[in-house]
Amino acid sequence: MKYTDEFKLIDTPNKSYLLGLIYSDGTIVNNVGHQYCCRIKINDVELLYRIVQVFPFFCQPKKSKVAKT
């Protein structure tokens, strides 16, 4: 599913929560010439799957390729 300006207006608690989560634990990267990419790094996998249910334009959660130390 493609993003269609769902966050142009922040009018629900879910949108506010997700933006706070991205602000505190995430990053937004511009892949030049392609698209923006939002990454959230948290251990709560259930929360990540819930985000995809509420906002289906996000891709399914993927495990980090970075090795834990």
PABADREN-148464 format. One record per residue: residue number from 1; x, y, z of N, C-alpha, C in turn; residue in three letters. Coordinates in steps of 0.001 Angstrom, whole numbers, plus 500000, padded with zeros to 6 digits. Layout:
BEGIN
SITE  nr   n_px   n_py   n_pz  ca_px  ca_py  ca_pz   c_px   c_py   c_pz rest
SITE NUM      X      Y      Z      X      Y      Z      X      Y      Z  ALA
...
REM end
This chain:
BEGIN
SITE  nr   n_px   n_py   n_pz  ca_px  ca_py  ca_pz   c_px   c_py   c_pz rest
SITE   1 500840 498828 500000 500000 500000 500000 500890 501243 500000  MET
SITE   2 500515 502239 499286 501298 503457 499142 500816 504517 500137  LYS
SITE   3 501749 505303 500644 501431 506403 501554 500680 507477 500794  TYR
SITE   4 499554 507934 501360 498746 508959 500702 498412 510109 501660  THR
SITE   5 499428 510692 502243 499290 511866 503124 498475 511622 504392  ASP
SITE   6 498536 510418 504950 497802 510135 506173 498273 511001 507343  GLU
SITE   7 499524 511462 507296 500064 512261 508394 500080 513759 508084  PHE
SITE   8 499358 514159 507049 499258 515589 506753 498537 516302 507887  LYS
SITE   9 497568 515637 508488 496822 516147 509630 496968 515142 510773  LEU
SITE  10 497527 515571 511879 497699 514694 513045 496443 514845 513901  ILE
SITE  11 495483 513944 513682 494169 514092 514313 493738 512896 515151  ASP
SITE  12 494639 511968 515423 494292 510816 516256 495426 510543 517241  THR
SITE  13 495105 509911 518366 496155 509535 519314 497182 508578 518703  PRO
SITE  14 496745 507679 517809 497676 506735 517173 498733 507458 516344  ASN
SITE  15 498318 508477 515617 499271 509241 514812 500253 509983 515712  LYS
SITE  16 499748 510585 516772 500618 511297 517711 501616 510349 518360  SER
SITE  17 501151 509182 518776 502026 508203 519419 503132 507755 518466  TYR
SITE  18 502757 507444 517228 503738 506974 516259 504776 508051 515948  LEU
SITE  19 504345 509288 515796 505313 510353 515544 506260 510530 516731  LEU
SITE  20 505753 510404 517946 506605 510474 519125 507596 509325 519160  GLY
SITE  21 507139 508138 518774 508012 506965 518736 509125 507149 517708  LEU
SITE  22 508785 507647 516543 509793 507901 515508 510768 508970 515990  ILE
SITE  23 510254 510000 516640 511106 511076 517130 512081 510581 518189  TYR
SITE  24 511621 509672 519052 512471 509218 520153 513357 508026 519791  SER
SITE  25 512859 507094 518972 513585 505851 518693 513782 505576 517208  ASP
SITE  26 513560 506552 516361 513617 506262 514931 514444 507251 514147  GLY
SITE  27 514513 506999 512853 515185 507894 511920 514377 507947 510633  THR
SITE  28 514525 509046 509919 513927 509170 508594 515066 509482 507642  ILE
SITE  29 515200 508673 506599 516305 508783 505648 515730 509057 504267  VAL
SITE  30 516359 509969 503543 515961 510235 502166 516900 509468 501250  ASN
SITE  31 516391 508419 500625 517151 507677 499619 517078 508494 498334  ASN
SITE  32 518101 509271 498080 518096 510269 497010 517539 509701 495713  VAL
SITE  33 516551 510403 495177 515952 510011 493914 514920 508908 494012  GLY
SITE  34 514718 508352 495208 513772 507245 495334 512632 507609 496282  HIS
SITE  35 512851 507458 497567 511785 507663 498529 512370 507913 499915  GLN
SITE  36 511507 508307 500829 511923 508446 502216 511747 507110 502919  TYR
SITE  37 512596 506849 503876 512547 505598 504622 512519 505932 506103  CYS
SITE  38 511561 505362 506810 511442 505554 508246 511884 504271 508934  CYS
SITE  39 512761 504397 509918 513236 503225 510651 512999 503435 512132  ARG
SITE  40 512454 502421 512772 512248 502447 514219 512978 501252 514789  ILE
SITE  41 513821 501490 515761 514558 500386 516363 514085 500197 517802  LYS
SITE  42 513236 499218 518005 512767 498858 519335 512672 497340 519413  ILE
SITE  43 512674 496835 520609 512617 495386 520801 511200 494839 520863  ASN
SITE  44 510202 495695 520981 508817 495260 521109 508239 494922 519729  ASP
SITE  45 508414 493682 519313 507986 493250 517977 506474 493353 517835  VAL
SITE  46 505737 493054 518892 504273 493145 518830 503828 494569 518515  GLU
SITE  47 504516 495552 519084 504181 496947 518797 504435 497269 517333  LEU
SITE  48 505533 496774 516786 505822 497012 515374 504751 496411 514468  LEU
SITE  49 504289 495208 514797 503218 494590 513994 501905 495352 514144  TYR
SITE  50 501656 495911 515319 500438 496706 515541 500483 497986 514695  ARG
SITE  51 501660 498586 514604 501810 499789 513772 501447 499484 512326  ILE
SITE  52 501889 498345 511817 501582 497955 510435 500083 497716 510262  VAL
SITE  53 499416 497195 511287 497967 496983 511205 497226 498314 511124  GLN
SITE  54 497651 499277 511932 496978 500573 511967 497352 501427 510763  VAL
SITE  55 498610 501348 510350 499113 502139 509220 499708 501182 508180  PHE
SITE  56 498884 500610 507312 499344 499558 506404 500352 500002 505346  PRO
SITE  57 500607 501287 505196 501609 501722 504221 503031 501463 504718  PHE
SITE  58 503199 501142 506021 504504 500734 506523 504752 499286 506119  PHE
SITE  59 506011 498944 505868 506335 497566 505518 506388 496703 506775  CYS
SITE  60 506371 495417 506591 506448 494485 507715 507788 494664 508428  GLN
SITE  61 507787 494530 509764 509047 494663 510515 510102 493668 510052  PRO
SITE  62 511350 494114 510050 512474 493266 509673 513506 493302 510787  LYS
SITE  63 514202 492194 510974 515263 492161 511963 516415 493026 511491  LYS
SITE  64 517067 493652 512453 518219 494486 512160 519386 493637 511687  SER
SITE  65 520145 494147 510733 521334 493451 510247 522546 493792 511093  LYS
SITE  66 522380 494724 512017 523486 495155 512869 523626 494151 514021  VAL
SITE  67 524821 493665 514230 525075 492686 515285 524955 493345 516652  ALA
SITE  68 524343 492648 517588 524237 493157 518956 525568 492968 519657  LYS
SITE  69 525920 493928 520493 527173 493823 521259 526869 493663 522721  THR
REM end
